[in-house]
Amino acid sequence: MAASGLHDHLGGGFFRYCVDAAWTIPHFEKMLYDNALLLPLYARAAHTWNDAAMRAACRGIVAWLEADMRLADGGYASARDADSEGEEGRYYLWQRDEARALLDDDAWYAASRVWGLDRPSNFEDRAWHLQQVRDVVDVAAELGIDVQTARARLQRARQRLLKARAARTPPLRDDKRLTAWNALLAAGLARAARWLPGDGPALARMAAEILETLRAGAWIDGRLYASHAGGRARFPAYLDDHAFLLDALLAKLQCAFAPRDLDWAVALAETLLRRFEDRERGGFWFTAHDAEALIQRPKPWTDDSLPSGNAVAVDALLTLGHLLGETRYLDAAERALRAAAAPLAQYPDACPTLLRALRHALAPRAQVIVRCTEAEAEAWRAALRAFTPARADAFLIASDCGDLPGALAERAPRAGGVAYLCEGPSCRAPLDSPDALRAMLDARDASATRSKDGPAFRRG
């Protein structure tokens, strides 16, 4: 995907979809939610395989968001249109002679080979849409230069072409601040921050800024709204708005814990149970109980271009329920999963987010809660960085943070700091040092690996 025409190789980010089987030409619209969902995926891939191309794609998404989609108040616009000057893709397409005239010989010889400008046109036999047709390593060998030099030349070409493209008439931008889509982005940024520690502080700040923008513009007198623009909030929020925002707050709390964010998460969870839950059959309606009556009131289970609101709500309620020891949240999640039994059995391939939530219900994710002073925090953060988000959720809470709700009040601080490792309702003995936390997590992982290699998991 990152090498194909689906990816904007100059400005970063991904287009909506491709219109050909070879993934050469996209529909040139760019959507906030697509890139919000791809961001943590590429961050995880970059970490898992230590892959520079995946890391570059992740950073490209962030660069595009900051340069092209960020609004003055800290929120993000919804979409960038496909058309400009009456033609789809005009802003992104190139004539070979135009690109050649902008580049010096060294930059041209590298860029034309990597991005296919030395090949026949790929857009309606009249223009070129950039895609990676050759790896920069192979191009470097062909040109007789080292890879670092080839990358520097390609970056020089990228900067010059991007500057020239910026002088064109851009496609229109939809400046609506949609709560659900901005929440997806905040969650994606917070998760990417944990997968890419080197980029973590900047990504975490972006996530926090989005949440503050939503708090200021979409959360009014304890009520969430689906859209806000021009200082005006509109439309009482739907299931997706509440579920995605709750999920984003839980992801952000793992980057930087703030009691007001936890309080907001609790308020959203309470709203889901009070105003959206189907109390008779389980699950959550898309519209609130006091919303306008519809001919058919939907209760979405399947993923579409967005994750299922029910599935995200279930997963978030499980996380928050175990964190606080709040059985009402866990019970609501269980009721929803029981209500989803039929769609899960009939078309599980359409319910990947729901399947993930079911897995977390059956085998709760580990949660690490660290209590320490600011002076002790860096050593504990280093221990937490030693394991990935796939291994456990992690919350670092200052020792002087008082009046915590639920089970968190029982996770008392100690001199030198302390870590509590819990899986569902079961917790290990408190750990009194970062080294003890690392050892416990390593032992836990080793035990899990051995169990998967046991007879019950062998084939044949």
N, C-alpha and C positions, 0 to 999 in steps of 0.2 A: 504493500500500500504506500509506504513512504517513498519508494522509488518510482511509483506510477504517476500517471497524470492526475490522479485524485489529489495529489499533494501539490501545494504551491511551493515550488522550489526556490523562489525568490523571497517572498514575503512571509512564508511559514503558514501553518494551518492547513486544513483539509476542506475540500469542496464537498458538496452534498452527496453525490454519487457519480458513477461513470455511465456513459451511454453505450459503450461498446464492450465486447467480451474480453478484449485485451487490456482494459482499464487504461486506455490512452487518453480519451477525451471525457472530461467531466461535464455535468451540468454545473455551471460556474458559480452557482449560489453557495455562499458559506453561511453555515448556521452555528450559533453559539453552542447549542446543546451537543451537536456532533463533536466539536472540539473539546467541550467540557468532559465528555465521556472518554475520548481518546487520550486525553492528557495523562491520567493516572495509569492507563494501560501501557503507554509508551514509557513512562517512568519506571514501571515495574519491569518491563522487558529490558530496559537499559541496565537496571540493577541486576537482574537475573543472569543475563548473558554478558554483562560488561561490554555492551554493544554501543560503539560511538555513533552509529547511524540512528539507532533508536533514541539515544540521548539528544542528538541534534534535532530529530523530529519533535521531541518533547519541548525542547527549548524554542523551536520554531513556532509551535503553537502559542507559547507564552509571549514571544516577541510580537506575533500578529495581534494577539489580544490587546497588548499594551499599546501598540502603535495605531491600531485600526478600530478597535471596538470599545475601548475604555471611554466612559463618559465623564463629564466634569465632576459629577458628584461621587465618583468611585464605583458606580455600577457599570454594567456592560450591556451594549446594544444587542438586539436579538438576532440580526441577520444582515448580511451584505448581499444585495441583489446580484443576479447573473448578468444583467444587461447594462450597457452604457452606450450612449450615442446611438441608441436604437438597434444595437447588435449584441447578441449573447456572446460573452467571452472577449469582446473587443479589448477590454482593459488588460487582459492577461496574454494575448497572442502577440507573436513577433513575426516580422519579416526578416529573413536571414541577412539581407544587406543592412537593414536597420541595426541589428544587433552587432554585426561585424564592424560597423562604423563607430560604435561606442567603445570598442575594446581594443587594447593593444594586442600585438601578435601573440605574446605569451598567454595572456588571459583567453584570447579567442581559441587558440589551439587546444587548451584544456577544456574550456566550457563547451565548445561545439561538439567535442567527442563525448563528454559526459552527458550532455543534455539533448543530444540528437540533432543539433543544428547542422551537422554535416551529412544528414540523411534527407530523403525526400520529405516534403511537408506532410504533416499528419492531421491537419485540420482542413477539410474540404478542399484539398489540393491547392490551397492558396496561402496557408500560414502555418506557423509552428507553435505548438503548445509544449512547453518544456516538460521533460520527464527524464529520469535517470536511465539511460539506455546502456551505459557502461560504468563499471566501478572505477573510482578515481585511482585505485591501486593499479589497475590494468592500464589506464591512460598514462599514468606516471611511467610505467615500464616502457610503453610505446614511445613516449617522448624522450626517454633516457634521462629522467630527472627523479629525484627522491619524492616520496609520497608527501612529505611535509611541504615541499615546494609546490607540488601540484595542487594541494589543498589551498595554499595561500593564493595561487593564481585563480582558482575557482572562486574563492571568497572575494577577490578583487573584481571578478566578472559579476558576481552576484550583487555587489554593492553598486556598481555602475549601472547595471540594468535596472535594479530596483529604483535608483534615483531617477532614471529616465521614465520609468513606468509611473512614478508618483506624479509626474507632470501631466499625465493624461487625465481625462475626465473620468472619475471613479464611478462605479455603480452606486446606486442609492443605498443608504444605510437605514435600517429600521431601528429607530432609537428607543423603542419601548423597553422598559426595564421589567422583564417578566420574572416574577418571583421564583417560579420553579426552575427556570433555566439558569438564573444567577445562583440559585442554591446548588444546582448540579455543578456549576463551575467552582464555587467555594469548596465543595466536597472534593472535587478533583484536584484542586490546588493543594488542599491540606494533605491528601493522600500522597500526591506527588512529592510533597515536601519531606515525607518520611522515607520514600523510596530513594530520593536523591538528596542525601544530607548536605552535599556541597551547595546545592541550590535552595536548601530548605528554608533558611530565614526569609529570603525574598518571596518565595512561594507562599509561606505561611502568612506574611504580611498582606499579600494580595487577598488571600482568603478572608482574613480578618476585616479588611477594608470592605469587601463585598457584604459581609454579614452586618457591619455597622451601617452600610447604606440601606440594606433591607430593614434593619431595625428603625432607622430614621424615616424611611419613606413608605414602607409596606406594613408596618406593625403599629396600629393606631388604637389606643385605648383597649389593648388586649385582644385585638382582632386583626387577623392577617388578611391582606389583599393581594390579588393575583397580579396586578400590574400597577406601576406608578411612573408618571412622567410629568414634567412641568410642575412639580410640586403637588400633584393631585394623584391620590390613590384611587383605583377603580376595581370593581368586581370583587365581592367576597371570595376569599381563596378556596381552592378546591383541594381534594385529597393530595394530589401531586405536590402542590405548594407546601402543605404541612409536612408531608413525609420527607420530601427532598431537603427541606430546611432543617428538620430534626436530624436527619442523617448528616448534613453539613456541619451542624453544631457539634455533634459527637466526634466527627473527624477533626474539627478545629480544636476541640478541647484536648486532643492528643498532641497538638503542636504547642499550644499555650493555654494552660488551664485558667479560666476566669469564672468565678462564681456566678456572675450575671449571665454568662452564656449557658451554664448549667440550669439556672433558673428558667431561662427562656426555653431550653429543651424540655424541661418538665412541663411548662405551660403548653407547649405544642403537643406533647404526649397526652396531657389531660384533655385537650381539645379533640384529638383524634378519638378518644374513648367517649367523650360526651356528645360530640356533634356529628361524627362520621360512622361510628361502629354500628353494624347490623346486630343488634343485641339478641335477636332471636336465632339467627342462623350463623353468625360469625362473619368476619371480614369487614371491610370498610367500603362504604359507598363513595362514589366519585364526588358527589355533591353533599353539602351539609344538610342536616335534618330540617333547618329553617330556610333552605334555599328554594328558589322557584321550582314548582312541581314540573316534572318532565313526563313525557309520554312513556318513556322507559328510563328508569334510573339505573345507570351503569354501576357495576362493581368489577373493575378490571383486574384480571389475573395475569394476562399474558404481556410479554414485552412487545413493544412496537419500535418506533424510532426512539422512544423513551422507555426506561425501565418501568415495570408495573408499579403503580403507586401502592397497591396492596403489599407487594413483595418488599418494597423499600420500607414501608411502615412496619411490617413484621420484623424485619432485620433490625431496624433502629429500636423498636420496643424491646427486643431481646437484649440488645446491648445495654440500653438504659436500665432495663429491669434488673439485669444481673449486677450492674454497677451500683445501683441503689438498693438492691434487695427488695424491689417493689413487685410483689406477686401479681398485682392487677395488670401490669404491663405484660408480664409473662403469660398470664392467663388469656389476655386479649390476643396475643400473638398465636397462642395454641389454638384458640377458637378459629382464628382466620385460616390457619393451616388445615384444620379439619374441614372447614368450609371449602377449601381449595382442593380437596382430595380428588374430585371428579376431573377438573381440568388437568391436574398433575398426572392422572392416570391416562387420560385420553390424548393429550398433546403435550407431553413434557418438553419436547424440543422448542415449544413456543414460550416456555416458562423458566428460562435459565435463572433469572433473579429470584424467583420463587423457590426454585430448587436449592439455590445457595442459602436462602433463609431457612429452608427445611433442614439442611445439613447443620446449620448453626443451632437450630432448636434441638436436634438429636445429639449433637456433640458440641456443646457451647465453646465458643472461642475463649482462649485464655485471656485474662485481664490482669495487668500489672498496675498496681497503684503505688507510687512512690511518694512518701512524705519526707521533705527535707528543707533545710534553709537554703537561701540563695547562695551562700558561701559553699554549701555542699552540693549544689545542683549540678555543676559541670561534671563531676565524677559520676553521678548517677545518670546524667544524660549520655555520657560515653558508654555506659553499660547498656542503656536502652537502645543506642544506635547499633549495638552489636547484634541485634536481632531485627528482623524485618517485620512490617505490618502483617505478613502472612503468618507469622508465628504467634503474635499476640497483640491485643490492643494495649496501649500504654498511656497512663495518665500520671503526670508529675505535678503534685499539688504542694504548694508552699506550706511549711509547718505552721505559719501564722494565719493560715486561711481557716477561719472558724465558721461555725454554724453551717456545717455541711449536712445535706439531707440524707435520710435513710442510712443504709449500711456504710456510706462513706464516713459518717460520724464515728464509726467504730474503728476506722483505719487511722489510729492516733499516731502523731509524730513521735519520734524518739531522738535522743542525742546522737548525732552522726548520720541520721537519716535511716529510713526503714522502707522495705518493699514488701508488699502483700501480693502474692500470686494466687489467683482464684480461677477456677474453671466451673462456670455455673454457680451453684450454691456452695461448692466445696472449695476451701482455701487451705493452702499450705501454711506451715509455721512461718511467722514473720522472718524476713531476711535482713541482717543488720549491716550488710556491706554490698557495694557494687559487685565485688568478686563473687560473693555468695549468690547474688542474683544471676550472674552469668553461668555459674556452675549449675544452678538449679535448672535453668532453661536448656543448657546443653544436655543435662541428664534426661530431662523430659523429652527432648527431641530424639535422643538416642533410643529411649524406650519406645517411642512411637515408631521409629524406623524398624526396630526389631520386631514389633508386633505385626507390622505390614509384611515382613518377610516370613511370617509363620505359616504353618500348613493351611490355615483357613483362607489365605490370600494367594496360594499358589494355583497355577492353572495346569491342566493336563492330567 
